[in-house]
Amino acid sequence: MKQRLLKFFKKNAYKSVASLVFEDSTVVLVLQNHDHFIVDRTVVSTSSDWNNAAHDLIIKHQLSGYLVKIVLGHGSYQSLIIDQPNLSAEELPIALPFLIKDLVNDSPADLIADGFPAIVSGHLQVIVASRQLITDIILTCNNAGCNVNDITVEDVVWSAFTEANRSQLIIHSDESGDLQLTAFHEQNLCFQRQLRGVSLSTLDTSIVENRRQQLDNLALELQRSLDYISAQLRGDAINQLIVSCNKQQNEKLANELNQRLNINVKVIDDVAIDIDCNVSRLGWAALQRSSNSALNLYRDSLLPLKEWMTLSHLAMSWGILFVIFMGWFGFNQWQNMEPQKQLDHQQSVLTVEKNQLHLMTDKIASMVVDPLKASQAKKLETELITKKNALKAIYKHDDSLKVGYAELLNQLADASNGDISLQHIYVAGELMDLNGMARNPDAVPRWVGVFNRYSSLMDRRFQKMSLGRNDKNVVTFSLQAVKSQHVIEDLH
């Protein structure tokens, strides 16, 4: 439930969408701007330059805050077919790297895989790519301010140019001019291969005989692929071939193949004026993908974890704790200033009263006792007793309230052994009540036993200890202090 909520808020936080296509020699950005598309590309020498190229394109077009969809080109992933495993949709991406470990050279820990039902019953079409490659792409987009939630491959996104109720074959060229075949049955990938020995450059030869021979070879390879796919589809044969190459060659190639094949051949539909090459078509197709598409190599686990236990964070937390303790200590000192002033005032009053008493005593001794003076002396004695009682009450003022409880709390923290978690501390004079949770019942007496090592804890005694368990079956405890006789008298 928590992951669904996070995905919901992420989806709503990114309103604009762009796509990045990673091919061997280029990285292409496609995004829609009102009624037209923007297509930009950066040429790279190797795939190791992909991340820098993608970062530059994102910064150049100010795409911070965009949702980015990724398309991996041929050569950056593998396509496999395995027996359909008996696993749920949630378990499948985790288990697939281990199910195909005998079919690939890399360790399962270094792979990301996803799959969907193959056209052959009981089999699974699996797409697998390098975990490091995908992680680097995700980190690059995140560092540039974008969020990735969809990673697919070239063979799959070509389905956007097919029809939902037909079986169609697409012949398309990559950046180097090599021809690829991709077949779809009701927009589900069912076949893909590269046509070796035939490329756009060989078809462009000016020698008519050579060109005708190359076209015948291409038609022969296409017919072999059509026969194989028809056998796999068992009667639901491919009924249309779509040509997607250079604009100048599409019409010519479609006409030549129409004369050599027994199925309809047509040129790929133009989806927009700015979408005029295969790489930009792949970027456009990625933008059309829904969030619940059949194949997605993106995993939330690939996102970097936020590191909180860094040196700077620790230093900051210790600084904050120091400020809090100093503020608490200063507040206690400020609170103790008023009782100290009252005590000093009462002591000065007592000194004055004592002096007056001595003077009165001397006067009484030097004079003949009479009833009036005796009455006054008795009255003064009564007042003196009252003030002595007041002074006695002041002397009983708990010194611990002057200095605070910092030492007591520090020693409680030092006595902690990891098996005790305090939730409530009550301290007033000699009273100290403790409540909290323990790892097990024996941990409480062991913890109390170490109090003898600390000066502020060794004289503390507890009258009552109770143990229990909360609704999560965690041991809870309560320690109540012994109330000494003079404390009870003071409370009365």
Disulfide bonds with the S-S distance in Angstrom:
none
